[in-house]
Amino acid sequence: MLSVGLTGGIGAGKSEVSRLLVEHGAVLIDADRIAREVVAPGTPGLAAVVDAFGPDVLAGDGSLDRPKLGSIVFADPDKLTVLNSIVHPLVGARSRELEESAAEDAVVVHDVPLLAENGLAPLYDLVIVVDAAPETQLDRLVRLRGMTEEDARARMAAQATREKRREIADVVIDNDVPLEELRERVDQVWDDLVRRARSA
C-alpha cells in the first residue's frame, strides 16, 4: 500500500485532482468529508463544538451551521486552534480505520486541506501539492464559490503560504493550466504512484 497525502490551498483545484486520481483507481480518504461526518447531529464531535462555541453555531435543524462557525474561527487564530483540537483527532482516527480496510496494493490518497499547517507530511509515504497562483485561487473562490473577496482573502490568509506547501511536496501539480493539461499531468503522476505502490 502507498499512503499519499494530497493538499493544496483553498481554490487551487485539489478536489479536481483527487477526482482524477479516483478515476484511475485511487482509494480516496477525504478529510473534509470525514470532518463533516464527525460533527454530524448526534455525534460527540458536535457536542464538543457546541460546548466550545455555544449553541449559536447550530442551524435550525440541529446541524452545524458551517458558514457561521467559519466566520468565527477564520477571523480568530485562537478559536481556529480550539476547533482543530476537537475535530482533527476524530478525523485522524476515522482516516486510519479507512486506510486499514484498503487492499494491500492500493494507492490510498488522503485529501487533507491543512496538511502543511498541521505538520502532517511525515504521516505519508509521499506528499502531492496542488499549486495555483494566489490570483487564480482568489478568482475561483469569488467566481465559482460565490465568496466575497474579503472572505476569500481571509480564508487564504488562514492557510499555510504557497512556499510552505511547496517545501513539503514530493510532487507538485501545477493547476494554473487548462483541464486537459491537468489531466495529462495527473496521468503521469498516477503511473509513478502505481510503480511505488507495487515496490512498497
N, C-alpha and C positions, 0 to 999 in steps of 0.2 A: 504494500500500500504506500502511496505517496501522499503526504499531507501538505496541501498548498494553502498558503494564506493569500487572499486576494483583497486588495484595498485600493483606495483612491479618494481624492477629495470629493466633496458633495458636488454633483453636476459634472463629474469627469467622465461618466459613462460606464462605471463599474458594472451596473446591472446589465447593460448590453453585452459586456464581455462575459459575465457569468452565464447569461442566456446562451451565448455561442458555445461556451465550454460544455454546458449541459447537452446541447445538440450533439456534441462529439461523444458524449458518454460519461462526463464527469458526474460524480456524486456531489451535489451541492448542499452545503450546510450554511444557511443564510442567517447570520447573526441578527439582522434586523427583524426577520420574521419570527425567530425564536424570542427576541426581546419583546415582541408584541404578545406572544403566547404566554410568557411567564408573568405578564401583568394583566392577563385576561380577567374578566369578572370571576370572583370566587377563589382566586389564587392567593397564596401567601404573599407573592410579589406585589400584587395590587394593594393589599392591606398595608404592606410596609411603605409603599409610596404615599398612600393617604396619611399614614402616621407621620411621615416626614414633611409633607407639603400641605396637608389639610384637605378637607372634603371639596374645596373649590376646584380641584383638578379632576373631579369626576363629571362626566356628561350626565344628561338627564336619565339615560338608561342604565346608569351604574358602571359604564365602561370608562376607561381612562380618556380624558379629553387631551389628546396628544398635542394639538396646537397650543392649548392653554399652558400645559406643562412645559412645552418647548420654549414659549415666550418667557417663562420664568427662569429656566436653567441656562438658556443660551445667553442671557443678559448678566449672569452672575456665576463666575467660575466655581465659587464655593458650593453653590447649590447644585451645579452640574456634577461636582465631585460626590456629593451626597447621593444623587440619583444613580451615578455609576456604581457606587459601593453597594447599592441594593441590587441593581439589575445584572451587573457583569458576572458575579459568582453563579447566579441562576442560569445565565446564558452559557457559561463555561461548562457547567455540569451537564446540561442538556446536549450541548455540542459533542461532548465526549461520548455520551450514550449513542448518538447517531453515528459517530465515526467508528465505534467499536462494532456496529452492526453491518458495516460495509464489507464487500468482498476483499480477499487478500491482495488482489492485484489492482484494486480500484485506485483511480485518481480522485482523491477527496478534496474538493475546493471549499475552503472556509471563506465565505464572503463576510469580511469584518471591516466595517467603516472606520473604526477607531483603532486599528491595529498599530499604527505608528504611535499614536497618542498614549496608548497604554503599554508600550514596550513588549508587545506580544510576538514579535518576529521570531524569537528563539523557539517558540512552540511548534513551528512548522519546518518541514524539510526544505521548503522553498517559498519565497515571497514574490508575488506578482503585484506591481503597482500600475494601475491605470492612470495615465497622466494627461492632463489637458491644461492649457494656459488659463490663468485666472479670468481673463476676459471671456473665454469660452464657457467656463463654469458659470459665470455671472449671467451671461446671455441665456444659457439653458435654464437656469433657475427661474429667471424672470419670465422668459418667453414660454417655456414648456411646463413649468410647475406653478406658474402664477404667483410667485413670491414678489413682494415689494423689493426694490433694490436694497433698501436698508436692511430688511430681514435676511436677504440672501448674503449680503456682506457680513452680517453678524455671524451667520452660520459658518461661513468660510473662515472667518477670523477665529472661531472657537476650535477649529481643527488644526492639526499639525501643518507646518509650512510645506510647500511643494518640495523644498530642498530636503526636509527631514524625511519625507516619504521616500524620496529617491535614494537616500542614503541606505535604507534598509532593503531596497529592492534587489532581488536576484535577476528579475526580468522586468523591464519597463515596456508597457504597451502604450504607444502614443495614440491618443484619441482626439487629436485635432485634425482628423483625416475623414474622408468620405467613408460610408459604411462598408463599401466593397473592399477598400484598403484595410480597414479594421478587421474584416472577416479573414483576409489573407494572412494578416499578422497572427491572429488567433489560431489559424490552421497550423502555422509554423510552430507556435508555442505548444499547441496540443501534441504535435508529433514528438517534441522534446520531452513533454511530461510523460507520455506513454513509455518512451525509452527509459526514462528514470524510474518509473514505477516497476518496470519489468526487471530492472537490475537492483532494485532496493532490497 
